[in-house]
Amino acid sequence: MSLFDGAKSTVQRANLFHSADNDIANRASNITFKTCPLVWDTGASFGLTPFRGDFIDYTECNITINDIARSNQVIGVGTTLHKFKHNGSYIFIPCLSYHLPTANIRLFSPQTYHTIYGGHSTINGDRVEQYIDHLRVKVPIDNLGSNVLMIHGCHVSPQEMKDHGPHIRSALPSYKRKTDALGSFSEGLFQNWNLATIPVDEEFDKVASSFGYGLPGVGVPDNLNLSSAQKELLLLWHWKLGVSMQRVQQLMRVAELRESTGAVTVMPDSVIVPKIKSAAHCPIPMCQSCQLSRARLRKPKVAKSKAIPENAGALSRDQYCTGDFVSLDQYIVKTPGRLPTGYGKESYTNMFHHGGTIFRDAASKYIHVQNQVSLGAGETVNAKMAFEEWLWEQARVTVKHYHSDNGVFDSTLFREACEEENQKQSFTADFEVGAT
């Protein structure tokens, strides 16, 4: 059930109590914050209250519920707090509830409470027993009156709300998960709710343009790498039908039927009529899902070597503190990696990761990787500064010694950067960068 339907059924439930229960109807005009009763209602989809003061937290909304007798306006939803008497004292129980100012009764939905907070309840002949952690709360049934589970004196004073409210876990996260556009609700319903959360257009653009991770998608309007025809081919038809884009383009073209006699019959129209005619002949764009489905396991050539047991840990011996001894090496990526921004058609030279520097601390054995667009001395010094800044923020220590091969770490720029920080350097024998 959607929350729109939940609000409708909950409001109709309150109206049912009003029309069926003479006692409630007679006192409707005299209902106040303190005298309004609470009905423990297993038929209510969510809680309901006419008072803003019952809420710990609150989100505005605008849901119109048209009933037979009148039209009702739900103006908010949030976590309400109610008190129940237990062994001579009071306990405070929350609920996810709607705010309907025109209501004349409070509703408590036990199934909503147990769904969010756990526990269970049992109904006996004269009472309901609510099991919450180690407590068993008894709610008496009014057999002489309306024969419903009605609790009086359930209101929470401002001082009690101030004392106990901060310790209650909010029910709103459950509400917001259900009203996410990633669910099964239509855009029309979402707009009618007028929730004061994420704007509808922004939420639906996010769904349409993301691959589930919040990263930029190829279908967003800002992506100028794809033409309008390619977006129609990829977004509207390839993703919708789940067939190859070559086949989609064939269906977009007018078919010619050649008979055995040599006669050619031209069909009056194509199977798929594109909005943009050039979609039938445009260059086929790359589809991420298709590339993933065609991926195959590769077996790169790997050279294996055996470690000498007595030499294990030789470099990190007697290096007891973080930053005393940091080993450096660089790696090369033959397939350039994309930056977090952009759509994949940037320059390979300037806008893609081509490798990086690996930092390993001997004492903590922590490994830090810093990606780089180039492996020159300038970017390597920037990677060194980024690592040292991170190390200071995390452990409040500085690097005292770097150990590396020669290569870029023996360049004048890198040596000067180490000397400025009073850092020592040691080098291994020469070998080709990226050979390990």
Salt bridges, closest charged atoms under 4 A:
ASP23 OD2 - ARG27 NH2 2.99
ASP41 OD2 - ARG13 NE 2.76
ASP54 OD2 - ARG106 NE 2.75
ASP126 OD1 - ARG127 NH1 3.12
GLU129 OE2 - ARG127 NE 2.82
GLU129 OE1 - ARG136 NH1 3.98
GLU160 OE1 - LYS83 NZ 3.40
GLU203 OE1 - LYS206 NZ 3.98
GLU256 OE1 - ARG258 NH2 3.85
ASP324 OD1 - LYS400 NZ 3.57
GLU388 OE2 - LYS384 NZ 2.88
ASP410 OD1 - ARG415 NE 2.57
